[in-house]
């Protein structure tokens, strides 16, 4: 994916699903470097680029839209701050999440979207989903960008109706 098309996808996702109150703050390079160092991994470039530009986002409408469309797919409720990535991953490592994975986002039930740690730089990476309730790990098979693309393509938020004259 080109940088331009990636930027466009990320903007489409944020405009369609992110709650803007309060407005998220962009994550700095130093915060990302600290996260990568603590996790002893290279973060996927697509994920890092998203956080540098848009910051962690809260997407409360995805659950309703997924249900409205009758889709059986995890709802991406929140892309976590670097601090929450560390906190959430530690909690989940105690709940059977393999230690070579780390949580970068969660759904409405506290389940986790995860990446595998990587010793080499990567443009994008497969997304794993860890269900706390089922104590089960499943590969969503998508990369971070493909995951965002799935929501953009499959969930069409209803436009706000125009006010009557």
N, C-alpha and C positions, 0 to 999 in steps of 0.2 A: 504494500500500500504506500502510495506517495505521501510525503509530509502534508501536502495540500489537501489530499482527500482524507487523510487522518484527521487533520484539523477541522475540516468540514463535518465529518462524522461526529467528532467530539462536541462541536457546537450544536449540531442537531439534537444530540442526546440531552445535553444540558438544557436547551431551550424547551424541549418536549417534556422533560420529566423532573428536573431539579427544582426543589423549593428554593426560592430566592430570599427567604426571610429567616434568619439574617443571611446576608450575602456571604458565601464561603470565601475564604482567603486562599490565594495561591500558595502552594507549598514551595519552599525555597530549595535550591540545589543542596544547601548544607543539610537541611532536614532529610532530604532523600538520601544523601550520602551517609548520614548517620544511621538511617534505617537499614540501608544495604550493609553497612559495616556490622551493625548489631546482628543482623540475620545471616551474615557471612554469605551473601548472595549478590548477584547482579540483578537489579530490578529490570523487568521488561521495559524497553524504551517507550512503547506505546502507553503503558501505565504511568511512567514517570512524566511523559509529555502531558498527559491528561491532568495530573496533579499540579504540575508547574503552571498550567494555564487556567484551570478551573478550580483547583483545590478539591477537598473532599466534598461530596455532594450528598444531599438527603433527597430521596426520590419516593415520597409517600404515595404518589398516584399509580405507580407500577403495579402494586398488588390489585387495586380495584380494576385497572385496565386488563390485567391478565385474567381475572375472574370474569369480567364483562365479555371478553372475547372467548371464553371457554377454553383457555389454553392451560396445559399442564406443564408449567415451566416455573422454576424458582423466580421469585420476585427480588430484584436487586433493589433493596431499600436504601442502603447507605454505602457509599465508598468511604472508607475509613481514613481518618487522619493518621499520620505516621505513629503518633503516640498510641492511638487505638489499635493499629495493626499489631504493635508489640504486646499490648495488654490482652487483646483478643486471642492472639496466637498462643500466648502463655497459658491462658485459660483452657483453650482447646487442646493443647498438648497434654494437659492433665486429663482430658476427656477422650483420649484415643486418637486424636489427630496425629498422623505420623509427623515426626519432628523435621522431616525434610520439606514440609509444606508450611506456608504461612498464610493467614487470612488477610485479605485486602478489602473485603466487603462483606456485608451481611444481608440476610433477608428479614422479613417481619418476625420470624420465629427464633432469630438468633443463630440460624445456620450460617455457614461460612462459604464464601467464594474464595478459592485459594490458588496460589501459584506454587510450583515446586521451586526450591532453591536451585540456583544455577551458578556454576563456577565460571561460566563464560558469558560475555555480553550477548544479549538477545534482543532482537527488534520487538518481538511479541512472544507470548507464551500460552500454552494450553491452560484452560481454566478448569479447576477441579471444584466439586461441590461437596461439602461435608455436612451431612444431616446429623445434628446432635440427637434428635429423637430416635432415629433408626440406628445411630452409631455406624453410619455407612458413608463411604467415600465413593463418589461417582465422577467420572470424567464427563464434563459437558462437551468436551471436544473442541470447543471454540477457543480462539485466541481472545484476548481482552477486546480488541477491536471488533472481532466477529460477534462477541457477546453483546456489545453495545449496539452493533448493527442489527442483531436479532430484535432487540427491543424497539429500535427506530422503525424497522420494517413491519413488525407484527402488532405493535400496539399503536393505534392511531387515536391520540387523545381527542376528545370531542372539543370543537371550538366553543368558546364562550359565546352564548347567544347574544345578538345585538339587542340593545334596549329598544323597546317599542316607542314610537313617536307619540 
